[in-house]
Amino acid sequence: MYAVHKKYPDEKMNGGKIIVCRVKSFENRAGEILPILTEKGNAKRVIDPKAHHLYFELPKAIDAIRGNAG
């Protein structure tokens, strides 16, 4: 799974980065079931699914940091 911080595609900003992550578990946040994501190769870094767009395909994540998708 690939994560891109929402501010880059939403505001069409330069400097976006694709974070390769994996699903570690799931949690219930105020009635919403969300994945617990960690950066691949750095299990201590947790990726917030509410602050990132999540992609299953690398080309879509690349489009997001180009400013073509959200």
C-alpha positions, -999 to 999 in steps of 0.1 A, spaced: 0 0 0 12 35 -7 4 67 12 7 103 2 1 132 26 -32 148 16 -18 184 14 3 176 -17 -24 164 -41 -52 185 -25 -33 217 -27 -12 207 -58 20 214 -39 55 202 -50 77 180 -28 53 152 -21 67 118 -11 53 83 -15 55 62 17 54 25 12 34 11 41 17 -21 54 -14 -27 73 -5 -38 109 -39 -40 124 -73 -21 125 -88 2 152 -121 17 160 -119 55 161 -152 71 171 -172 43 154 -150 44 122 -129 14 115 -94 25 103 -62 6 94 -31 10 116 -4 15 90 34 14 95 61 25 71 77 -5 55 113 -8 69 105 15 98 78 -1 120 80 27 146 66 53 121 28 50 121 10 65 91 -23 83 99 -50 72 74 -69 104 80 -40 126 70 -29 106 39 -45 94 7 -40 56 4 -33 39 -29 -30 2 -39 -13 10 -72 20 28 -76 10 48 -108 -19 64 -89 4 74 -60 28 89 -85 0 109 -101 -10 122 -67 25 137 -61 24 152 -95 -9 169 -86 -31 149 -110 -51 129 -84 -64 130 -49 
